[in-house]
Amino acid sequence: MTIDPMERIAAALERMAPAPLDAPDFDAATAFVWHTDPDRLEPVETVSRVDLGLLVGIDRSRDTLHANTRQFAAGLPANNALLWGARGMGKSSLVKAIHADVHTSHDRLRIVELQREDLPSVGRLLSLLRGAPQRFILFCDDLSFGHDDAHYKSLKAVLDGGIEGRPDNVVLYATSNRRHLMPRDMIENERGSAINPSEAVEEKVSLSDRFGLWLGFHPCDQDQYLAMIRGYCDAHGVQISDDDLRGEAIEWQATRGARSGRVAWQYFVDLAGRKGVTLG
């Protein structure tokens, strides 16, 4: 049987540029993860997160992001937010905890996680979200860009939106250890070697300026570190005296050479295991 050449061409073009995806069932879950090859939004039944009340030492950032999220969930103007600063101080935990808290009063609020390496596909993702009745926090964790990394250009589609503009029902929350999303030594190197030093880095550095909210996270002090652990113990029913907790927790941080919310949680997990308490 002879196949029409035009049919072969049409089939080849369809393989190269598949038809747009049907909108997923956004009522199937409150959280989704975006995957490519093939494009799909996978619902997340159980999100790994902690209760908002257990995040200690970040009150100002918590209150600012919470207010911004409430505005967005209510259909009011809201800013994209960049959460930057010290490792392990609850940046990503705060985003997920605030989503859960605000969702209790605004049940159309969803969170969609986008991996940095999938940024080139963000236009296709936005086309799925645009026009849906739900409101979407687009969450990009641990965002940063290296030398000759062009992924940041795709991010501008979310921040600036191009001709179509960013969908009214989408806001971007990103976390990074770097305020300008690129290493300081790379900024200095490009300024020192470029013909026009200011223009060499302006495009990349200005990317962070496109976030309406900059929320800084700084290393915690010892009292905050101990308060985090005591909060975890109280929430999960782990019994330990203040003196024992203090001695063990300080020794734990010393062996790691760091003090942060992440280190506090790691100590608590070890403590709960030794006490025979399961974490559900």
VOFILUM-628349 format. One record per residue: residue in three letters; x, y negated, z negated of N, C-alpha, C in turn. Coordinates in pm, 1 decimal. Each point is the difference from the previous one (the first is absolute). Example, Ala and Ser with C-alpha at 12.3 -4.5 7.8 and 13.67 -1.06 7.14 Angstrom:
REC  aa      nxx      nyy      nzz     caxx     cayy     cazz      cxx      cyy      czz
REC ALA   1319.0    569.0   -780.0    -89.0   -119.0      0.0     90.0   -120.0      0.0
REC SER    -35.0   -105.0     72.0     82.0   -119.0     -6.0    -77.0   -109.0    -73.0
END
This chain:
REC  aa      nxx      nyy      nzz     caxx     cayy     cazz      cxx      cyy      czz
REC MET     83.7    117.0      0.0    -83.7   -117.0      0.0     89.2   -124.7      0.0
REC THR    -30.0    -92.9     89.1     79.2   -120.9     14.6    -49.6   -107.8    -95.6
REC ILE     94.7    -60.5    -73.2    -35.0   -106.4    -93.9     22.1   -133.7     67.5
REC ASP    -97.2    -84.5     -6.8      8.4   -133.4     57.9    117.9    -75.6    -61.4
REC PRO     90.1    -55.8     86.0    114.6    -75.0    -53.3    -41.1   -111.3    -95.4
REC MET   -113.8    -63.4     26.0    -44.7   -107.5    -87.9    -35.9     52.4   -138.2
REC GLU    -53.3    122.9     -4.3    -32.0     59.6   -129.3    126.7     30.8    -78.2
REC ARG    105.0     44.4     70.8    127.0     27.6    -66.0     59.9   -128.4    -56.8
REC ILE     -8.9   -108.0     79.0     53.4   -127.9    -46.1    -77.2    -49.1   -121.8
REC ALA   -132.5     13.9      6.2    -83.8    -43.9   -111.6     32.0     79.1   -126.9
REC ALA     20.9    131.4     14.6     32.5     84.1   -115.4    135.1    -37.8    -59.5
REC ALA     96.8    -30.2     88.5    132.0    -38.4    -47.9     -5.1   -132.5    -75.3
REC LEU    -77.2    -94.4     53.0    -13.0   -129.6    -67.0    -67.9     14.9   -135.9
REC GLU    -95.9     89.8    -10.3    -69.5     21.4   -126.4     92.7     58.2   -104.8
REC ARG     93.4     87.9     45.5     96.9     56.1    -94.6     96.0   -107.3    -48.9
REC MET     38.7    -91.7     90.3     93.5   -106.1    -36.1    -66.1   -104.3    -89.9
REC ALA   -126.6    -27.6     26.2    -73.3   -100.8    -77.4   -133.7     59.2    -40.5
REC PRO     -4.9     78.1   -107.4   -122.9     66.3    -40.3   -109.7   -100.4    -33.8
REC ALA   -122.2     47.8      7.7   -114.9    -85.1    -30.7      7.2    -46.9   -144.3
REC PRO    -54.9   -118.9    -27.5      1.1    -50.1   -138.3    -68.1     97.2    -95.6
REC LEU     52.7      5.4   -122.1    -55.8     90.0    -99.8   -137.2    -47.6    -44.8
REC ASP    -84.7     94.8    -30.7   -126.7    -34.8    -62.3     27.6    -46.4   -143.2
REC ALA    -77.3    -95.3    -46.6     17.6    -48.1   -136.9    -24.9    113.8    -98.5
REC PRO     87.4     19.5    -96.1    -19.3    107.8    -97.9   -114.2    -33.7    -95.2
REC ASP    -36.7     97.7    -80.9   -103.0    -20.4   -101.1     64.9    -66.3   -120.9
REC PHE    -12.4   -132.0     -8.8     63.6    -72.8   -109.1    -71.3     19.2   -133.3
REC ASP   -113.7     68.2      2.4    -67.9     32.4   -124.7     45.6    134.4    -55.8
REC ALA     90.8     67.1     71.9     47.1    131.0    -43.8     95.8    -10.0   -118.5
REC ALA     61.8   -117.0    -17.2     96.3    -18.9   -108.0     18.6   -149.0    -22.8
REC THR     69.0    -33.2   -108.2     32.2   -140.5    -26.2    141.8    -33.7     43.2
REC ALA     78.4    102.8     34.0    138.9    -20.7     40.0     31.6     87.3    120.9
REC PHE     85.9    -53.6     88.3     38.4     70.7    121.6    148.7    -19.9     25.4
REC VAL     58.9     93.5     73.3    138.1    -12.6     45.2     -0.8      4.2    152.4
REC TRP     68.6    -96.4     61.0      8.4     -7.3    145.1    115.0     86.5     50.4
REC HIS    -29.6     88.9     94.8    100.9     84.7     62.5     -2.5    -21.6    150.4
REC THR    111.0     23.6     62.8      7.6     -9.2    145.7     42.9    135.2     57.8
REC ASP    -14.4     10.2    133.0     42.2    119.9     73.5    -66.4    127.7    -51.4
REC PRO   -133.7      9.7     10.2    -91.9    -99.2     57.0    -48.2    -99.8   -105.0
REC ASP    -54.4   -111.8     50.8    -54.4   -101.1    -90.2   -117.2     57.0    -78.7
REC ARG      0.3    -25.5   -130.8   -112.7     44.7    -81.7      7.8    -65.9   -137.5
REC LEU   -115.3    -19.6    -60.3    -10.4    -47.6   -137.1    -47.1    116.5    -86.0
REC GLU     87.5     45.3    -88.3    -34.4    114.2    -83.5    -48.1    -47.1   -136.9
REC PRO   -117.5     43.7    -42.2    -50.0    -39.2   -132.9     83.2     62.6   -111.2
REC VAL     14.1    -73.1   -109.6     73.5     47.6   -117.5   -101.6     21.2   -111.1
REC GLU    -16.9    124.3    -41.5   -100.7     30.1   -101.7     40.2    -52.7   -137.7
REC THR    126.5     20.4    -37.3     47.7    -43.7   -131.2    122.9    -86.5     17.9
REC VAL     -9.1   -126.4    -38.1    111.4    -93.3     14.6     89.0      8.4   -123.8
REC SER    130.6      6.8     21.2     95.6      1.8   -110.5     15.6   -143.1    -53.3
REC ARG    -54.6    -25.7   -118.6      7.2   -134.6    -55.4    -18.6      3.7   -151.4
REC VAL     33.4   -111.3    -63.0    -18.9    -15.0   -144.1   -106.5   -106.0    -23.2
REC ASP    -55.5     -0.1   -120.9   -102.6    -97.6    -34.1     60.6   -139.4     -7.9
REC LEU    -76.0    -99.1     44.6     48.5   -138.0      2.7     45.8    -46.6   -138.3
REC GLY    -69.0     42.8   -102.8     34.1    -43.0   -135.2    132.4     53.3    -50.5
REC LEU     56.7    100.1     65.7    126.7     58.2    -43.8    121.2    -68.6     61.5
REC LEU    -23.2    -95.6     89.0    111.0    -71.5     64.2     36.3   -119.7    -86.5
REC VAL    115.5      9.4    -65.6     42.3    -97.3   -101.0    109.0    -90.6     56.7
REC GLY     -2.7   -128.0    -41.9    108.5    -92.1     33.0    -11.7    -66.6    134.8
REC ILE   -113.1     17.2     69.6    -17.9    -61.1    131.4   -133.7    -74.5      4.4
REC ASP    -33.5    -63.2   -110.9   -132.6    -60.2    -14.9    -29.8   -104.7    107.4
REC ARG     95.3    -88.3     26.6    -25.8   -108.0     95.8    -24.3     56.2    140.0
REC SER     84.7     91.4     43.3    -17.8     61.2    131.6   -130.2     78.9      5.3
REC ARG    -30.1     71.2   -109.4   -124.2     77.9     -5.9   -121.8    -89.4     15.8
REC ASP     -3.8   -109.7    -75.0   -116.8    -87.6      4.1    -15.1    -67.9    136.3
REC THR    112.1    -41.4     59.7     -5.4    -67.6    129.6    -48.1     94.6    109.3
REC LEU     55.8    121.2      2.9    -39.4     94.6    104.0   -142.3     48.9    -22.2
REC HIS    -39.0     14.4   -124.4   -135.7     45.1    -31.0   -102.6   -102.7     48.9
REC ALA     26.3   -128.1    -25.6    -91.0   -105.1     44.9     -7.2     -4.4    151.9
REC ASN    114.9     13.0     65.8      3.1     -1.6    146.3    -79.7    116.9     57.2
REC THR     11.8    116.7    -63.7    -68.8    119.9     48.0   -150.7    -11.4    -21.8
REC ARG    -40.2    -56.3   -111.7   -143.2    -20.9    -24.3    -60.1    -94.1    105.5
REC GLN     72.8   -105.1     31.8    -46.8    -92.5    104.1    -17.8     73.6    133.0
REC PHE    102.9     76.7     35.8     -4.2     71.8    127.3   -115.0     99.7      2.7
REC ALA    -16.5     75.6   -107.8   -104.9    101.6     -5.0   -138.5    -62.4      8.5
REC ALA    -13.0   -124.2    -46.7   -128.1    -69.5      3.4    -25.5    -69.6    133.2
REC GLY     92.8     15.2     95.8    -17.5    -62.4    130.4     47.0   -143.3      6.0
REC LEU     75.5    -44.1   -101.0     52.2   -136.5     -5.1    143.0     -4.5     53.7
REC PRO     50.4   -118.7     33.8    138.4     -9.7     48.0     99.3     53.8   -102.3
REC ALA    103.0     68.7     49.8    103.2     56.9    -86.8    130.7      6.4     77.4
REC ASN    110.3      1.8    -73.1    132.6     -1.3     59.8     60.4    139.7     11.3
REC ASN     86.5     17.7    101.4     90.5    113.6      0.4     98.2    -18.9   -116.0
REC ALA     47.4    110.7    -57.2     85.5    -10.5   -118.3    126.8     83.8     16.2
REC LEU    112.9    -59.5    -38.4    127.9     70.7     -4.4     41.8     13.3   -145.6
REC LEU      9.1    123.7    -46.6     44.8     29.4   -135.4    146.0     41.3      9.1
REC TRP     89.3    -81.4    -54.9    142.6     24.3     18.5     72.6     -2.2   -135.7
REC GLY    115.1     63.2     -3.8     81.9     -7.6   -120.2     53.0    133.3    -46.4
REC ALA     23.1      8.6   -130.2     71.8    111.6    -60.1    -67.3    133.8     28.6
REC ARG     83.6    100.1     20.4    -50.1    135.7     24.0    -68.1     53.8   -125.5
REC GLY   -104.4     78.7     23.1    -61.8     72.5   -109.8    -80.8    -84.4    -96.0
REC MET    -34.6   -123.7     39.6    -73.9    -87.2    -90.9   -148.7     -8.8     33.3
REC GLY    -51.8     95.9     75.7   -144.3     12.3     15.4    -61.5    -71.3    118.0
REC LYS     78.5    -31.6    101.3    -55.5    -72.0    115.9   -106.8     83.0     71.1
REC SER     35.4    120.2     41.6    -96.9     84.5     69.9   -108.7     49.2    -95.7
REC SER     36.3     25.6   -124.6   -100.1     43.1    -98.2   -106.3   -107.7    -19.6
REC LEU     42.3   -126.8      2.6    -94.3   -110.2    -19.1   -100.0     -6.8    114.9
REC VAL     47.4     15.6    122.5    -90.1     -5.3    115.9   -106.9    108.2    -10.6
REC LYS     42.2    122.2    -30.2    -95.6    110.7     -7.1    -94.6    -14.3   -119.2
REC ALA     53.2    -49.9   -112.0    -84.3    -16.6   -118.9   -103.8   -109.7     20.8
REC ILE     38.7   -108.0     64.8    -94.3   -109.0     25.9   -107.3     43.3     97.9
REC HIS     37.8     77.1    100.6   -101.6     51.6     92.8   -104.1     81.0    -76.1
REC ALA     44.9     88.0    -87.8    -93.2     84.2    -75.4    -89.5    -85.1    -89.6
REC ASP     58.2   -101.7    -63.5    -77.0    -82.2    -92.4   -104.9    -84.2     73.5
REC VAL     39.4    -63.5    108.3    -92.5    -85.9     74.1   -106.7     83.3     71.1
REC HIS     35.3    120.7     40.5    -96.4     86.3     69.8   -120.8     32.2    -86.8
REC THR     16.4     -1.1   -131.2   -112.6     32.6    -87.7   -113.0   -100.7     12.9
REC SER     31.6   -123.4     37.9   -103.9   -101.8     17.7    -23.0    -37.8    145.8
REC HIS     87.6     45.9     89.1    -12.8    -27.1    143.6     25.6    131.3     73.5
REC ASP   -106.0     79.0     17.0     18.9    137.8     44.8     36.7     14.1    147.3
REC ARG      6.0   -110.7     73.8     43.4      8.7    139.8    149.5    -25.3     17.1
REC LEU     71.3    -20.5   -109.8    143.7    -24.5      7.5     74.3    131.4     22.2
REC ARG     86.0      1.6    102.0     80.6    117.9     31.7    147.6    -39.4      0.5
REC ILE     87.5     99.0    -16.1    143.3    -22.5     12.4     54.7     97.2    103.9
REC VAL     82.9    -51.5     90.8     59.2     80.2    107.2    151.0    -14.6     -8.0
REC GLU     69.2    110.2    -19.2    146.1     -5.0     -8.0     60.7     14.4    138.3
REC LEU     92.5    -90.6     30.6     70.5     -2.3    128.2    149.0     11.1    -26.6
REC GLN     65.5    101.3     56.6    143.6     17.2    -17.8     76.3    -99.8     86.5
REC ARG    115.4    -42.9    -49.1     79.4    -98.4     74.6     33.8     47.3    140.6
REC GLU     31.1    129.4     12.0     39.0     51.6    131.9   -116.3      4.4     97.8
REC ASP   -122.2    -15.1    -50.6   -117.4      0.2     87.8    -49.1   -139.9     32.9
REC LEU     77.4   -102.6    -35.2    -41.5   -137.2     28.1    -28.7    -26.3    148.3
REC PRO     76.3     60.3     93.8    -31.8    -25.5    141.6   -141.5     40.5     40.2
REC SER    -64.5     84.4    -78.7   -135.3     44.5     33.2   -107.1    -83.1    -70.0
REC VAL     41.2   -107.1    -68.0    -96.0    -72.3    -83.9   -112.8    -61.9     82.1
REC GLY     26.5    -35.3    124.5   -106.1    -55.2     84.2   -112.7     98.5     20.3
REC ARG     34.8    126.8     19.9   -101.9    103.9     18.8    -77.9     22.6   -129.7
REC LEU     69.8     -9.0   -112.9    -67.3     14.8   -128.1    -98.7   -115.0    -22.8
REC LEU     42.3   -121.8     28.0    -87.6   -115.5    -20.2   -125.6      8.8     87.1
REC SER     14.4     57.9    119.2   -117.1     12.6     87.1   -104.2     93.9    -59.0
REC LEU     45.4     97.4    -81.7    -94.2     90.0    -66.8    -69.2    -67.8   -117.8
REC LEU     73.5    -88.5    -66.1    -54.3    -64.4   -120.0    -86.3   -121.8     33.9
REC ARG     31.3    -63.5    110.4    -69.6   -123.0     36.6   -149.5     27.8     20.2
REC GLY    -80.9    -78.7    -60.9   -143.7     11.8     20.7    -69.9     98.8    -91.2
REC ALA     76.0     80.5    -75.0    -63.5     93.1    -93.3    -60.2    -78.3   -116.9
REC PRO   -106.0     49.6    -60.4    -62.3    -73.0   -110.9     83.5      1.8   -127.9
REC GLN     97.7     90.9     -8.4     83.6      8.3   -119.1    107.6   -108.4      2.9
REC ARG     62.5    -23.2   -114.7    112.5    -92.0    -13.5    124.9     83.4    -28.3
REC PHE    111.3    -30.9     68.7    117.5     87.0     -4.5    123.9    -72.5    -51.2
REC ILE     61.1     56.9   -104.9    134.7    -39.7    -40.1     96.3     87.3     79.1
REC LEU     77.4    -61.0     88.4    102.5     72.8     74.8    127.0     -4.3    -84.2
REC PHE     44.0    115.5    -47.1    107.4      9.1    -98.9    125.3     57.8     63.8
REC CYS    107.9    -79.2     -0.2    128.6     45.0     53.6    102.2     -4.5   -113.4
REC ASP     42.5    116.5    -44.8     87.1     11.1   -116.6    147.0      1.2     41.0
REC ASP     84.7    -62.3    -83.1    145.1      1.0     18.1     39.1    -51.9    137.7
REC LEU    -46.8   -118.2     31.1     21.8    -59.5    131.3    131.7    -75.8      3.0
REC SER     82.8     27.3    100.7    123.6    -75.0     21.2     47.5     26.6    141.7
REC PHE     88.4    -86.4     47.9     48.1     11.4    137.1    151.7    -13.5      2.0
REC GLY     63.6     84.1     80.1    144.1     -4.7     14.4     41.0    -70.8    127.3
REC HIS    129.7      0.9     26.6     53.7    -64.1    119.6    -55.1     69.2    125.2
REC ASP    -39.0    -80.3     99.0    -53.7     50.7    127.3   -130.0     77.9    -18.0
REC ASP    -68.4    -21.2   -109.5   -128.2     65.8    -23.7   -110.4    -91.4     51.3
REC ALA    -70.8     45.7    103.9   -102.1    -83.1     63.4   -139.9     27.6    -52.9
REC HIS    -11.4     87.1   -102.2   -132.2     32.7    -52.2    -70.8   -123.1    -57.7
REC TYR     80.1    -98.8    -43.7    -61.7   -117.5    -61.7    -90.2    -73.7     98.3
REC LYS     27.2     14.7    130.6    -84.7    -67.2     98.5   -141.5     56.9     -1.9
REC SER    -11.6    129.8    -26.7   -132.6     61.1     -8.5    -75.7    -50.6   -121.3
REC LEU     73.6    -30.1   -106.9    -65.1    -47.5   -121.2    -69.1   -134.6     22.4
REC LYS     51.9    -78.2     93.0    -60.6   -129.5     28.4   -142.2     15.1     53.0
REC ALA    -31.5    115.9     58.1   -137.0     22.0     48.5    -98.9     -0.7   -115.5
REC VAL     48.1     41.7   -118.5    -86.6     -0.7   -118.2     -1.7   -138.0    -63.8
REC LEU    117.6    -63.6     -6.7     11.2   -127.0    -69.8    -55.3   -116.5     82.1
REC ASP     28.9      0.7    129.0    -44.6   -109.2     86.8   -118.3     37.8     86.7
REC GLY     -4.2    127.6     40.8   -116.2     49.8     71.9     -0.2    -20.4    149.8
REC GLY     95.7    -76.4     55.7      1.2    -20.3    144.0   -124.8    -73.3     46.6
REC ILE    -41.7     28.1    121.4   -115.8    -67.6     58.2   -127.7     34.4    -75.1
REC GLU    -16.7    127.4    -33.6   -123.2     42.4    -66.9     -8.5    -48.6   -143.8
REC GLY    115.1    -20.7    -61.1      1.2    -36.7   -140.9    -12.9    123.2    -87.5
REC ARG     49.0    -11.8   -122.3    -14.3    111.6    -94.2   -147.8     20.4    -30.7
REC PRO    -46.0    125.2      2.5   -141.0     24.3    -32.1    -36.8    -58.7   -135.2
REC ASP   -118.5    -58.8     -9.2    -44.0    -61.1   -125.1    -13.1    102.0   -112.3
REC ASN    -16.1    127.2     38.0    -20.3    103.4   -102.2    128.5     74.9    -34.4
REC VAL    115.5    -58.6     32.5    129.2     62.8    -29.2     91.9   -101.0    -67.3
REC VAL     66.3     42.6   -106.7    103.7    -78.4    -64.9    119.8     91.2    -21.6
REC LEU    120.5    -55.0     10.8    122.0     80.1    -12.9     65.7    -24.2   -135.1
REC TYR     25.9    109.8    -72.4     79.9     -4.1   -122.0    124.9     84.5     25.6
REC ALA    117.4    -61.1    -12.6    125.9     70.9     23.1     89.3    -13.1   -121.9
REC THR     78.9    103.4    -26.1     98.1     -5.2   -108.0    139.4      9.3     59.8
REC SER     95.1    -64.3    -65.8    137.5      2.3     47.7     92.7    -33.7   -115.8
REC ASN    121.8     52.5      4.5    101.1    -38.7    -97.5     66.5   -131.8     38.6
REC ARG    -30.4    -48.2    122.0     66.0   -120.3     51.9   -103.2   -108.4     27.3
REC ARG     26.3   -120.0    -48.4    -95.1   -108.6     18.5    -15.6    -36.1    146.7
REC HIS    109.5      7.2     76.6     -6.0    -35.0    141.7     -5.8    121.9     91.9
REC LEU    -21.9    119.0    -60.0    -19.7    123.8     75.1    123.2     44.2     77.2
REC MET    113.8    -62.9    -22.9    124.4     40.8     64.1    113.6    -25.3    -97.4
REC PRO    110.6     76.9      9.7    108.9    -14.2    -96.6     63.7   -138.8      7.1
REC ARG     39.5    -52.5   -119.0     63.2   -131.8     -4.1    128.8     -2.6     81.9
REC ASP     80.0    108.3     -5.6    126.4     -0.6     75.0    -25.0     -4.0    149.8
REC MET   -112.0     58.5     44.9    -33.1     -4.8    141.6    -37.5   -142.7     41.4
REC ILE    -72.1    -69.3    -88.1    -34.5   -139.7     28.7    126.6    -83.2     15.4
REC GLU     94.7     16.7    -94.0    122.3    -78.5      4.1     85.5     35.2    120.8
REC ASN      5.9    130.7     33.4     79.9     41.9    115.3    -52.2    -60.9    129.1
REC GLU   -133.0      1.8     16.2    -57.5    -54.1    122.3     17.4   -151.8      6.1
REC ARG     -9.6    -67.6   -114.0     20.6   -143.8     -0.7    144.6    -35.1     36.0
REC GLY     93.7     85.8    -43.3    140.7    -30.3     22.9     47.7     31.9    140.0
REC SER    -69.0     90.5     70.6     48.4     43.0    130.9    -81.1    -52.8    117.0
REC ALA   -114.9    -60.8    -25.4    -87.1    -42.0    108.9     42.1   -135.7     55.8
REC ILE    -30.5    -21.8    128.1     25.7   -129.6     62.6    -85.4   -106.7    -67.0
REC ASN   -125.5     33.9    -23.1    -89.9    -89.3    -73.7    -39.8     71.5   -128.0
REC PRO     72.2    -20.8   -110.1    -22.1     79.5   -121.9   -141.8     -6.4    -52.9
REC SER    -64.1   -116.3      3.5   -133.8    -10.6    -57.6   -102.0     81.3     77.7
REC GLU     13.0      0.3    135.4    -94.8     74.5     80.1     23.6    149.6     -6.2
REC ALA    122.8     42.2    -32.1     34.6    142.0      0.7    -82.3     79.7    -99.5
REC VAL    -29.8    -59.3   -114.9    -73.2     73.8   -102.8   -138.8    -55.8    -26.9
REC GLU    -31.5   -114.1     61.3   -126.7    -65.4    -31.6   -119.1     90.6     24.6
REC GLU      1.9     75.8    111.6   -115.3     81.6     34.4    -24.9    108.0   -104.2
REC LYS    107.2     64.4    -46.9    -16.6    106.3    -98.1    -30.7    -55.8   -138.9
REC VAL     73.2   -102.8    -40.7    -21.4    -56.1   -132.1   -139.4    -60.1    -10.7
REC SER    -46.6    -63.1    108.0   -130.5    -65.3     -4.4   -113.4    100.5     -9.6
REC LEU     29.4    125.9     22.4   -105.4    101.6    -10.6    -58.1      0.7   -140.8
REC SER     85.2     -8.1   -101.4    -50.9      0.3   -137.4    -80.1   -126.1    -29.3
REC ASP     30.0   -109.6     69.9    -74.8   -123.9    -20.4   -144.3     12.2     47.0
REC ARG    -28.0    100.0     81.4   -135.8     16.7     52.1    -93.7     65.7   -101.7
REC PHE     56.6     48.3   -111.1    -82.8     51.4   -108.9    -45.3   -118.3    -85.8
REC GLY   -130.0    -10.3    -21.7    -51.0   -110.8    -79.6     36.5     10.3   -146.5
REC LEU     16.8    123.5    -49.5     36.7     21.0   -140.5    135.5     69.0     -7.3
REC TRP     89.5    -57.5    -79.0    126.3     64.5    -35.8     -7.1     30.1   -149.0
REC LEU      5.1    125.7    -35.6     -7.6     39.5   -140.3    130.1     68.7    -39.3
REC GLY     74.9    -63.7    -90.9    129.9     52.0    -39.6     -8.8     94.8   -119.2
REC PHE     80.2    106.1      4.1      6.2    100.4   -106.4    144.3      6.8    -50.0
REC HIS     16.0    -15.9   -130.9    133.6     -9.7    -57.6     21.2    111.4   -102.8
REC PRO    125.1     35.2    -27.9     26.1    107.9    -96.3    -65.9    -28.9   -134.5
REC CYS    -50.2    105.4    -63.7    -67.7    -16.9   -128.8    101.8     -5.1   -113.5
REC ASP    -41.3    -58.9   -112.7     86.4      3.5   -117.5    -33.0    125.1    -81.0
REC GLN     72.8     18.7   -108.8    -14.4    124.0    -77.1   -138.1     12.2    -63.5
REC ASP    -54.2   -109.4    -49.3   -132.5      5.9    -62.0   -107.0     39.6    101.7
REC GLN      9.0    -54.5    120.2    -96.2     36.2    104.4     15.1    146.7     39.9
REC TYR    124.3     44.4      8.8     29.1    139.9     34.2    -62.9     94.8   -102.0
REC LEU     16.7    -30.2   -128.9    -57.9     84.5   -104.2   -152.2     -9.9     -2.2
REC ALA    -53.3   -119.6     29.7   -145.2    -17.3      3.3    -63.2     81.3    112.8
REC MET     69.9     10.2    112.6    -49.5     82.3    110.3    -16.0    145.5    -45.2
REC ILE    102.3     51.3    -66.8     -2.3    140.0    -41.7   -107.3     23.0   -105.9
REC ARG    -11.3    -93.1    -94.8   -103.9     14.6   -102.3   -138.5     -2.5     64.0
REC GLY    -18.4    -81.0    100.6   -127.7     -3.2     70.8    -31.0    132.5     67.1
REC TYR     99.8     61.3     61.5    -19.6    131.5     62.4    -34.6    104.4   -106.0
REC CYS     70.1     -5.6   -113.4    -26.2     96.8   -106.7   -142.7    -12.1    -51.7
REC ASP    -44.5   -122.7    -24.3   -134.9    -21.1    -51.3   -105.6     44.2    101.1
REC ALA     25.5    -26.4    127.8    -98.4     33.5    103.1    -13.4    150.4     19.4
REC HIS    108.8     73.6    -22.6     -1.7    144.3     26.1      2.1     84.8   -127.2
REC GLY     -8.3    -64.6   -114.9     -7.2     75.1   -124.6    128.4     68.1    -40.9
REC VAL    114.6    -59.9     33.3    129.7     56.7    -38.8     40.5    -61.3   -134.4
REC GLN     20.8     84.2    -99.9     30.6    -46.8   -134.8    151.9     -6.9    -21.5
REC ILE     48.1   -118.2    -39.2    141.0    -18.0    -34.2     11.2   -126.5    -84.3
REC SER     86.5      3.6   -101.7     15.7   -117.3    -86.2     73.0   -110.6     75.6
REC ASP    -18.7   -123.2    -47.0     65.8   -113.5     64.5    152.0     13.3     -6.4
REC ASP     51.2     46.8   -113.6    146.1     13.2    -15.3     55.5    103.7     95.7
REC ASP    -67.6    116.4     10.1     47.2    104.2     91.5    -10.3    -45.6    144.8
REC LEU   -110.9    -66.0     32.3    -16.7    -48.8    137.1    111.6    -99.1     34.6
REC ARG     25.4    -91.4    -89.2    101.9   -102.1     25.5    136.7     62.9     22.8
REC GLY     39.3     92.8    -89.7    131.0     62.5     12.7     14.1     80.3    128.3
REC GLU   -100.7     82.7     29.8      7.2     84.0    119.4     -5.2    -83.8    128.5
REC ALA    -90.5    -99.3      1.9    -18.2    -78.7    121.9    123.1    -83.6     32.5
REC ILE     62.9    -55.8   -103.3    121.5    -79.2     23.7    113.3     89.7     47.7
REC GLU     10.5    119.3    -58.1    102.4     94.6     47.0    -26.5     40.9    145.3
REC TRP   -127.9     18.4     33.1    -37.2     40.3    136.3     41.4   -107.5    100.4
REC GLN    -26.7   -126.2    -33.2     33.9   -107.2     92.6    151.9    -12.8     14.0
REC ALA     73.4     26.1   -109.8    145.6    -12.1      4.5     60.9    102.5     94.5
REC THR    -58.3    121.2      4.7     54.4    102.4     88.8    -24.8    -32.7    146.6
REC ARG    -94.8    -89.9     26.8    -30.8    -36.4    138.2     57.0   -135.4     39.7
REC GLY     52.3    -70.8    -96.0     60.4   -129.0     30.3    -98.8   -102.8     49.5
REC ALA   -127.8     17.6    -32.9   -102.1    -92.7     48.2   -119.0      3.7    -93.9
REC ARG    -78.1   -108.3      4.0   -121.4     -7.7    -79.6   -109.4    -57.4     90.3
REC SER   -104.3     78.1     22.9   -106.1    -43.5     90.2   -126.9     79.4    -31.4
REC GLY   -107.9    -37.8     63.7   -124.0     74.6    -14.9     14.2    143.1     47.1
REC ARG     77.1     20.1    106.0     18.9    136.2     51.4     76.0     86.0   -101.3
REC VAL    104.3    -57.2    -59.5     76.9     74.0   -100.5    -88.0     29.9   -121.2
REC ALA    -86.0    -94.5    -36.9    -92.5     22.1   -112.0    -93.2    117.0     29.4
REC TRP    -51.6      5.7    121.9    -90.0    110.1     36.8     74.0    132.9      2.0
REC GLN    123.6      0.6     49.9     77.6    123.4      5.9     26.9     53.6   -140.3
REC TYR     31.5    -90.2    -94.0     17.8     44.9   -137.8   -131.0     56.3    -54.9
REC PHE   -110.5    -69.7     27.3   -128.4     45.6    -51.9    -37.0    137.7     55.9
REC VAL     26.2     25.0    127.3    -28.5    131.2     58.4     78.4    108.1    -73.4
REC ASP    128.1    -28.5    -28.1     82.2     96.2    -74.8    -57.3     20.9   -140.4
REC LEU    -39.7   -108.8    -64.6    -55.4      8.0   -134.1   -129.6     80.4     -1.5
REC ALA    -88.4    -29.0     94.3   -128.3     72.7      6.8     23.9    148.3     21.2
REC GLY     97.2     35.3     83.4     31.3    140.6     21.6     48.3     67.7   -125.7
REC ARG     85.7    -68.1    -76.3     50.9     57.4   -124.4   -109.7     13.3   -106.7
REC LYS    -99.5    -89.2      6.6   -110.1      3.6    -94.2   -111.8     92.5     44.5
REC GLY     13.3     57.7    119.3   -102.0     93.0     49.2   -128.2    -68.4     46.1
REC VAL     10.4   -125.8     42.8   -116.8    -76.3     44.9     -1.3     -5.6    153.0
REC THR   -108.7     41.4     60.3    -11.7     -7.1    145.1    -49.2   -137.8     41.4
REC LEU     44.5    -45.1    116.8    -39.3   -130.2     52.8    -91.9     21.1    118.1
REC GLY   -126.2    -32.8    -17.8    -97.5     20.9    106.7    -51.3   -128.7     55.1
END
